[in-house]
């Protein structure tokens, strides 16, 4: 029974997060977020989360925008680094996501 509970909870969490992140950011904040997402893709794209590269997680954004939504929430401060790591590890369990998460959160302080 627990075998089905964890995936079900992950799906529920993904639905809840995507429903909460439905607003559109504009202006200077949007440019800041876009620069951050570009740095993440350029500098962390080859890192893996849940067995998939960060680049591929952004590529599937059109059908499943949850990864980009969470990463955007990290950039805007809606998610702390610790909350982001917990969220990513909860959604993509059974994989060592630490290097990718460290790389992504490290882009917050990059000054490009």
N, C-alpha and C positions, 0 to 999 in steps of 0.2 A: 504494500500500500504506500509506503514512503517513497518508493520508486516513482510513483506518479504524482505525489504531493509536491515535490521540489520543482519539477518542470511547470506544473500548474501555477504555483506561486510566482515563479519567474515570469510566466506569461501575464499574469494578473498585474505584477509590478510594472512590466513594460507597457501595458495598456494604460495604467494609471499615470505613469510618467509622460507618455505621449499625449494624453488628454490635457495634462497640466501645462504642457509646453507649446501651446498652439498660438501664442501671440507672435507678431512679426516685429523684429527689432529694426529701427531705422536710424538714419543720421550717423553722427560720429561713433555711437556705440556699435552700430552695424559694421562700420569700417574696421573698428578695433577687433570685433569678433571674427570678421573675414580674414584679417591678417593673422590672428591666432590660429584659425583652422588651417590656413595655408601653411604656417610654420609646422603645425602638427603633421600635416600630410608630407611635407618636404623632409622633415627631420626624424619622424617616427613611423613613416609609412611602411617600412620593412619589418617593424616590430609586430609581434603576434598577440592577439587577444582571442581566447577561445579557439585557437588553432587557425584563425584567419588573420591576415595582415590588416593593419590599420587602414591601408589604402583600399583593401577590398571591403572593409566595413563602411567606409565613406562611399564607395562605388554602389553598394546596395541601398544607399540612403533613399533612393526614389521609392523603393518598395517597403523599406523598413527604416524610417528615419530616427529610430530611437538612439542609436550610437551618436549621431551628430547632435541630436537634441541634448543628450547628457553632456557631451563635450562643450556645447554652447553654454549650457548651464554652469559648467566649470568656469568658462571664460567670464561670464557675467557675475560670478560670485553666488549664484543660487545654490550651487553645490560646492562645499569645501573640498580640498584635496582628499581628505579622509572619506567624506561621503561619496565622492566620485569613485574612489578605489573600491569601497564597499558595494556600490551599485554595479560597477563593471564586474567585479568578482562574483556577485550574486547572479547576474545575468549570464555570465560565461564561466560557470564553475568547472572544476576538474582540469584546469589548465594553469600554467604559471604565467600570470598576466603582469607580474610586478615590473619587469623591465619596460614594457610598453606604457604602463601607467606612470612610471617615473619619468619616462621620456615626455609623455603628454603633459603632465603637470609641470615639468621643467620648462615648457614653452611659455608658461604664464609670465615668467620674469625675463624672457628674451626681449631685447629692445630693437628688433628689426622693424 
